[in-house]
Amino acid sequence: MSVETRRFGPDGLSTSLLGFGCGGVGGLMVRGAVADQERAIARALEAGINYFDTAVQYGNGASEQNLGNALRRLKAGNALVGTKVRLRSDEFGNIAAAVAASLEGSLRRLQRDQADIFYLHNEITLHGGGEKLSLRQVLEEVVPAFHSLQAAGKLRLPGWTAVGETEALHQVVDAGFFGGAQVIYNMLNPSAGTALPTGHPAQDYRQLLKRMQEKRMGAVGIRVLAGGALSGSAQRHPVASPPPEPMGSGQTYEDDLGQASRLLPLVAEGFAASLPEAAIRFVIGHPAVGTVLVGMASVEEFEAALEAVLKGPLPPAALQRLAELTAGLSGESR
């Protein structure tokens, strides 16, 4: 049984509903054994997964290098690969050069001539500051740099990671340049896909997925397991990173773990076999999501994610129960 594919972005790209995340949080493609990396990727290809997501920041290039090597050995030239650039503040004086240099390095490690999707990976706010990019910098400097690289055939679809101030994120969507975005969407913070209850302790992304859908912008669901908090356990695999900083949810990882524990009735009452399964099936239920990324530390964790996706979205009764459980979080501090 193969994973479903969905249309992604404005130009006819199709991505598998489950993508293969090569990030540092799960850690398989950064710190895992080469044999395990190759075994997981081979299994993914066999299951119909065609999208692999990496970045130079994941292991300082190790993830890109390991992914490139594995895809070459497996002769998977048709696989879609997305990678990213995160600009440092000391590069803000010449954004175009920094973007081009980052992409060239990524393509070299990936052993490819073109990135299928290339994402801006900085936090975006209205006015910038520190390591954050301002809306003006994105629209007036990053966009032309990406456009030049696209015209040169170095990237197929320009993308960005939707983190930062909600108003700035919506304005980036409205500008209409980018073809895809990575969006934080999970059971602890579903606001990219639905209205939040009053007082819910999470950043309100104001149904960003709907706005993107109107602009025919592809959506990658990220932080599906809230960095591991929605795994249902505080234990972490030896290959995984330490608990990451929350994104869009609680103040601390411990806050997220506590909120996640209150969703365990979904498992106890038979709506899902595990909390990670429920979390994954929740995200794929949104029609605007083209692919989801699940951090993985092992082949077994990949198989669990695959099994969850193949079961399909949560049924309406499970969503109703989830709404009842998350309503209890309203009014808590963030």
Secondary structure, DSSP 8 states (H G I E B T S, - for coil): ----EEEETTTTEEEESB-EE--TTT-HHHHS-HHHHHHHHHHHHHTT--EEE--TTTTTTHHHHHHHHHHHHTT-TT-EEEEEE---GGGGGGHHHHHHHHHHHHHHHHT-S-EEEEEE-S-EESS-BTTBEEHHHIIIIIHHHHHHHHHTTSEEEEEEE--B-HHHHHHHHHH---SEEEEE--SS--TTTS---TT-SS----SHHHHHHHTT-EEEEE-TTGGGGGGS-S---TTS-S----SSS-SSHHHHHHHHHTTTHHHHTTS-SSHHHHHHHHHHTSTTEEEE----SSHHHHHHHHHHHHH-S--HHHHHHHHHHHHTTTT---
